[in-house]
């Protein structure tokens, strides 16, 4: 339905915007490393 497509498009826009703003490193298999990177 058009509503579902609009919602998905909006979700993708938000996700892409967050990626550009945060510039997070690629995920790794080690959660400790991820937590340390996110904590700065």
N, CA, C and O atoms as a Maestro MAE file, in Angstrom:
{
 s_m_m2io_version
 :::
 2.0.0
}

f_m_ct {
 s_m_title
 :::
 protein
 m_atom[160] {
  # First column is atom index #
  i_m_mmod_type
  r_m_x_coord
  r_m_y_coord
  r_m_z_coord
  i_m_residue_number
  s_m_chain_name
  s_m_pdb_residue_name
  s_m_pdb_atom_name
  i_m_atomic_number
  :::
  1 25 0.847 -1.202 0.000 1 A "UNK " " N  " 7
  2 3 0.000 0.000 0.000 1 A "UNK " " CA " 6
  3 2 0.879 1.248 0.000 1 A "UNK " " C  " 6
  4 15 2.033 1.194 0.424 1 A "UNK " " O  " 8
  5 25 0.345 2.354 -0.467 2 A "UNK " " N  " 7
  6 3 1.138 3.593 -0.507 2 A "UNK " " CA " 6
  7 2 1.637 4.005 0.877 2 A "UNK " " C  " 6
  8 15 2.750 4.514 1.009 2 A "UNK " " O  " 8
  9 25 0.818 3.788 1.909 3 A "UNK " " N  " 7
  10 3 1.239 4.184 3.250 3 A "UNK " " CA " 6
  11 2 2.464 3.396 3.683 3 A "UNK " " C  " 6
  12 15 3.394 3.961 4.259 3 A "UNK " " O  " 8
  13 25 2.472 2.094 3.412 4 A "UNK " " N  " 7
  14 3 3.611 1.260 3.801 4 A "UNK " " CA " 6
  15 2 4.864 1.729 3.063 4 A "UNK " " C  " 6
  16 15 5.940 1.804 3.656 4 A "UNK " " O  " 8
  17 25 4.732 2.044 1.776 5 A "UNK " " N  " 7
  18 3 5.896 2.497 1.017 5 A "UNK " " CA " 6
  19 2 6.428 3.811 1.567 5 A "UNK " " C  " 6
  20 15 7.639 4.004 1.677 5 A "UNK " " O  " 8
  21 25 5.515 4.714 1.914 6 A "UNK " " N  " 7
  22 3 5.943 6.002 2.462 6 A "UNK " " CA " 6
  23 2 6.699 5.788 3.753 6 A "UNK " " C  " 6
  24 15 7.731 6.415 3.992 6 A "UNK " " O  " 8
  25 25 6.175 4.888 4.598 7 A "UNK " " N  " 7
  26 3 6.825 4.630 5.891 7 A "UNK " " CA " 6
  27 2 8.218 4.042 5.673 7 A "UNK " " C  " 6
  28 15 9.173 4.436 6.342 7 A "UNK " " O  " 8
  29 25 8.330 3.101 4.736 8 A "UNK " " N  " 7
  30 3 9.639 2.488 4.469 8 A "UNK " " CA " 6
  31 2 10.611 3.524 3.916 8 A "UNK " " C  " 6
  32 15 11.776 3.560 4.312 8 A "UNK " " O  " 8
  33 25 10.135 4.363 3.007 9 A "UNK " " N  " 7
  34 3 11.015 5.392 2.453 9 A "UNK " " CA " 6
  35 2 11.501 6.325 3.551 9 A "UNK " " C  " 6
  36 15 12.679 6.680 3.599 9 A "UNK " " O  " 8
  37 25 10.585 6.722 4.437 10 A "UNK " " N  " 7
  38 3 10.962 7.626 5.520 10 A "UNK " " CA " 6
  39 2 11.983 6.961 6.435 10 A "UNK " " C  " 6
  40 15 12.944 7.597 6.868 10 A "UNK " " O  " 8
  41 25 11.771 5.672 6.728 11 A "UNK " " N  " 7
  42 3 12.706 4.946 7.596 11 A "UNK " " CA " 6
  43 2 14.091 4.898 6.952 11 A "UNK " " C  " 6
  44 15 15.099 5.077 7.635 11 A "UNK " " O  " 8
  45 25 14.144 4.659 5.646 12 A "UNK " " N  " 7
  46 3 15.438 4.599 4.961 12 A "UNK " " CA " 6
  47 2 16.120 5.959 4.962 12 A "UNK " " C  " 6
  48 15 17.335 6.051 5.139 12 A "UNK " " O  " 8
  49 25 15.336 7.016 4.762 13 A "UNK " " N  " 7
  50 3 15.907 8.367 4.768 13 A "UNK " " CA " 6
  51 2 16.521 8.660 6.129 13 A "UNK " " C  " 6
  52 15 17.637 9.173 6.216 13 A "UNK " " O  " 8
  53 25 15.790 8.332 7.192 14 A "UNK " " N  " 7
  54 3 16.291 8.586 8.546 14 A "UNK " " CA " 6
  55 2 17.555 7.775 8.800 14 A "UNK " " C  " 6
  56 15 18.526 8.277 9.365 14 A "UNK " " O  " 8
  57 25 17.530 6.496 8.368 15 A "UNK " " N  " 7
  58 3 18.682 5.621 8.595 15 A "UNK " " CA " 6
  59 2 19.914 6.158 7.857 15 A "UNK " " C  " 6
  60 15 21.011 6.192 8.413 15 A "UNK " " O  " 8
  61 25 19.722 6.573 6.606 16 A "UNK " " N  " 7
  62 3 20.854 7.080 5.826 16 A "UNK " " CA " 6
  63 2 21.374 8.380 6.417 16 A "UNK " " C  " 6
  64 15 22.582 8.614 6.447 16 A "UNK " " O  " 8
  65 25 20.454 9.234 6.890 17 A "UNK " " N  " 7
  66 3 20.873 10.491 7.500 17 A "UNK " " CA " 6
  67 2 21.694 10.211 8.751 17 A "UNK " " C  " 6
  68 15 22.710 10.862 8.993 17 A "UNK " " O  " 8
  69 25 21.250 9.238 9.543 18 A "UNK " " N  " 7
  70 3 21.972 8.893 10.769 18 A "UNK " " CA " 6
  71 2 23.365 8.376 10.430 18 A "UNK " " C  " 6
  72 15 24.336 8.698 11.115 18 A "UNK " " O  " 8
  73 25 23.462 7.576 9.376 19 A "UNK " " N  " 7
  74 3 24.774 7.055 8.970 19 A "UNK " " CA " 6
  75 2 25.719 8.205 8.635 19 A "UNK " " C  " 6
  76 15 26.869 8.220 9.076 19 A "UNK " " O  " 8
  77 25 25.231 9.167 7.856 20 A "UNK " " N  " 7
  78 3 26.086 10.283 7.454 20 A "UNK " " CA " 6
  79 2 26.501 11.108 8.666 20 A "UNK " " C  " 6
  80 15 27.651 11.536 8.763 20 A "UNK " " O  " 8
  81 25 25.567 11.333 9.594 21 A "UNK " " N  " 7
  82 3 25.863 12.210 10.725 21 A "UNK " " CA " 6
  83 2 26.790 11.539 11.735 21 A "UNK " " C  " 6
  84 15 27.688 12.182 12.280 21 A "UNK " " O  " 8
  85 25 26.576 10.263 11.981 22 A "UNK " " N  " 7
  86 3 27.331 9.598 13.041 22 A "UNK " " CA " 6
  87 2 28.672 9.059 12.560 22 A "UNK " " C  " 6
  88 15 29.635 9.009 13.325 22 A "UNK " " O  " 8
  89 25 28.737 8.650 11.280 23 A "UNK " " N  " 7
  90 3 29.960 8.060 10.731 23 A "UNK " " CA " 6
  91 2 30.487 6.962 11.646 23 A "UNK " " C  " 6
  92 15 31.667 6.943 11.996 23 A "UNK " " O  " 8
  93 25 29.608 6.057 12.026 24 A "UNK " " N  " 7
  94 3 30.011 4.956 12.889 24 A "UNK " " CA " 6
  95 2 30.949 4.020 12.140 24 A "UNK " " C  " 6
  96 15 30.819 3.863 10.926 24 A "UNK " " O  " 8
  97 25 31.892 3.394 12.842 25 A "UNK " " N  " 7
  98 3 32.753 2.404 12.203 25 A "UNK " " CA " 6
  99 2 31.933 1.188 11.801 25 A "UNK " " C  " 6
  100 15 30.861 0.965 12.364 25 A "UNK " " O  " 8
  101 25 32.400 0.401 10.850 26 A "UNK " " N  " 7
  102 3 31.680 -0.815 10.486 26 A "UNK " " CA " 6
  103 2 31.585 -1.744 11.682 26 A "UNK " " C  " 6
  104 15 32.505 -1.798 12.498 26 A "UNK " " O  " 8
  105 25 30.493 -2.469 11.797 27 A "UNK " " N  " 7
  106 3 30.331 -3.354 12.949 27 A "UNK " " CA " 6
  107 2 31.398 -4.436 12.984 27 A "UNK " " C  " 6
  108 15 31.851 -4.917 11.946 27 A "UNK " " O  " 8
  109 25 31.788 -4.808 14.191 28 A "UNK " " N  " 7
  110 3 32.728 -5.912 14.351 28 A "UNK " " CA " 6
  111 2 32.035 -7.007 15.144 28 A "UNK " " C  " 6
  112 15 30.922 -6.816 15.635 28 A "UNK " " O  " 8
  113 25 32.684 -8.143 15.268 29 A "UNK " " N  " 7
  114 3 32.072 -9.249 15.988 29 A "UNK " " CA " 6
  115 2 32.288 -9.126 17.498 29 A "UNK " " C  " 6
  116 15 31.720 -9.896 18.272 29 A "UNK " " O  " 8
  117 25 33.097 -8.171 17.908 30 A "UNK " " N  " 7
  118 3 33.422 -8.033 19.327 30 A "UNK " " CA " 6
  119 2 32.623 -6.880 19.934 30 A "UNK " " C  " 6
  120 15 32.908 -5.718 19.643 30 A "UNK " " O  " 8
  121 25 31.632 -7.177 20.768 31 A "UNK " " N  " 7
  122 3 30.780 -6.113 21.317 31 A "UNK " " CA " 6
  123 2 31.536 -5.145 22.219 31 A "UNK " " C  " 6
  124 15 31.138 -3.989 22.361 31 A "UNK " " O  " 8
  125 25 32.628 -5.614 22.831 32 A "UNK " " N  " 7
  126 3 33.412 -4.718 23.689 32 A "UNK " " CA " 6
  127 2 34.038 -3.616 22.850 32 A "UNK " " C  " 6
  128 15 34.054 -2.452 23.252 32 A "UNK " " O  " 8
  129 25 34.550 -3.985 21.687 33 A "UNK " " N  " 7
  130 3 35.152 -2.993 20.794 33 A "UNK " " CA " 6
  131 2 34.083 -2.006 20.337 33 A "UNK " " C  " 6
  132 15 34.328 -0.800 20.296 33 A "UNK " " O  " 8
  133 25 32.903 -2.510 19.996 34 A "UNK " " N  " 7
  134 3 31.826 -1.628 19.553 34 A "UNK " " CA " 6
  135 2 31.482 -0.648 20.670 34 A "UNK " " C  " 6
  136 15 31.348 0.551 20.424 34 A "UNK " " O  " 8
  137 25 31.338 -1.151 21.895 35 A "UNK " " N  " 7
  138 3 30.969 -0.285 23.008 35 A "UNK " " CA " 6
  139 2 32.044 0.761 23.257 35 A "UNK " " C  " 6
  140 15 31.726 1.919 23.525 35 A "UNK " " O  " 8
  141 25 33.308 0.371 23.172 36 A "UNK " " N  " 7
  142 3 34.389 1.323 23.396 36 A "UNK " " CA " 6
  143 2 34.395 2.405 22.323 36 A "UNK " " C  " 6
  144 15 34.633 3.576 22.618 36 A "UNK " " O  " 8
  145 25 34.135 2.015 21.082 37 A "UNK " " N  " 7
  146 3 34.133 3.000 20.002 37 A "UNK " " CA " 6
  147 2 32.959 3.957 20.165 37 A "UNK " " C  " 6
  148 15 33.108 5.165 19.983 37 A "UNK " " O  " 8
  149 25 31.778 3.411 20.512 38 A "UNK " " N  " 7
  150 3 30.610 4.266 20.658 38 A "UNK " " CA " 6
  151 2 30.790 5.212 21.840 38 A "UNK " " C  " 6
  152 15 30.321 6.350 21.812 38 A "UNK " " O  " 8
  153 25 31.471 4.735 22.874 39 A "UNK " " N  " 7
  154 3 31.692 5.574 24.050 39 A "UNK " " CA " 6
  155 2 32.762 6.632 23.773 39 A "UNK " " C  " 6
  156 15 32.881 7.607 24.515 39 A "UNK " " O  " 8
  157 25 33.520 6.443 22.727 40 A "UNK " " N  " 7
  158 3 34.542 7.416 22.369 40 A "UNK " " CA " 6
  159 2 35.843 7.127 23.072 40 A "UNK " " C  " 6
  160 15 36.820 7.853 22.884 40 A "UNK " " O  " 8
  :::
 }
 m_bond[159] {
  # First column is bond index #
  i_m_from
  i_m_to
  i_m_order
  :::
  1 1 2 1
  2 2 3 1
  3 3 4 2
  4 3 5 1
  5 5 6 1
  6 6 7 1
  7 7 8 2
  8 7 9 1
  9 9 10 1
  10 10 11 1
  11 11 12 2
  12 11 13 1
  13 13 14 1
  14 14 15 1
  15 15 16 2
  16 15 17 1
  17 17 18 1
  18 18 19 1
  19 19 20 2
  20 19 21 1
  21 21 22 1
  22 22 23 1
  23 23 24 2
  24 23 25 1
  25 25 26 1
  26 26 27 1
  27 27 28 2
  28 27 29 1
  29 29 30 1
  30 30 31 1
  31 31 32 2
  32 31 33 1
  33 33 34 1
  34 34 35 1
  35 35 36 2
  36 35 37 1
  37 37 38 1
  38 38 39 1
  39 39 40 2
  40 39 41 1
  41 41 42 1
  42 42 43 1
  43 43 44 2
  44 43 45 1
  45 45 46 1
  46 46 47 1
  47 47 48 2
  48 47 49 1
  49 49 50 1
  50 50 51 1
  51 51 52 2
  52 51 53 1
  53 53 54 1
  54 54 55 1
  55 55 56 2
  56 55 57 1
  57 57 58 1
  58 58 59 1
  59 59 60 2
  60 59 61 1
  61 61 62 1
  62 62 63 1
  63 63 64 2
  64 63 65 1
  65 65 66 1
  66 66 67 1
  67 67 68 2
  68 67 69 1
  69 69 70 1
  70 70 71 1
  71 71 72 2
  72 71 73 1
  73 73 74 1
  74 74 75 1
  75 75 76 2
  76 75 77 1
  77 77 78 1
  78 78 79 1
  79 79 80 2
  80 79 81 1
  81 81 82 1
  82 82 83 1
  83 83 84 2
  84 83 85 1
  85 85 86 1
  86 86 87 1
  87 87 88 2
  88 87 89 1
  89 89 90 1
  90 90 91 1
  91 91 92 2
  92 91 93 1
  93 93 94 1
  94 94 95 1
  95 95 96 2
  96 95 97 1
  97 97 98 1
  98 98 99 1
  99 99 100 2
  100 99 101 1
  101 101 102 1
  102 102 103 1
  103 103 104 2
  104 103 105 1
  105 105 106 1
  106 106 107 1
  107 107 108 2
  108 107 109 1
  109 109 110 1
  110 110 111 1
  111 111 112 2
  112 111 113 1
  113 113 114 1
  114 114 115 1
  115 115 116 2
  116 115 117 1
  117 117 118 1
  118 118 119 1
  119 119 120 2
  120 119 121 1
  121 121 122 1
  122 122 123 1
  123 123 124 2
  124 123 125 1
  125 125 126 1
  126 126 127 1
  127 127 128 2
  128 127 129 1
  129 129 130 1
  130 130 131 1
  131 131 132 2
  132 131 133 1
  133 133 134 1
  134 134 135 1
  135 135 136 2
  136 135 137 1
  137 137 138 1
  138 138 139 1
  139 139 140 2
  140 139 141 1
  141 141 142 1
  142 142 143 1
  143 143 144 2
  144 143 145 1
  145 145 146 1
  146 146 147 1
  147 147 148 2
  148 147 149 1
  149 149 150 1
  150 150 151 1
  151 151 152 2
  152 151 153 1
  153 153 154 1
  154 154 155 1
  155 155 156 2
  156 155 157 1
  157 157 158 1
  158 158 159 1
  159 159 160 2
  :::
 }
}
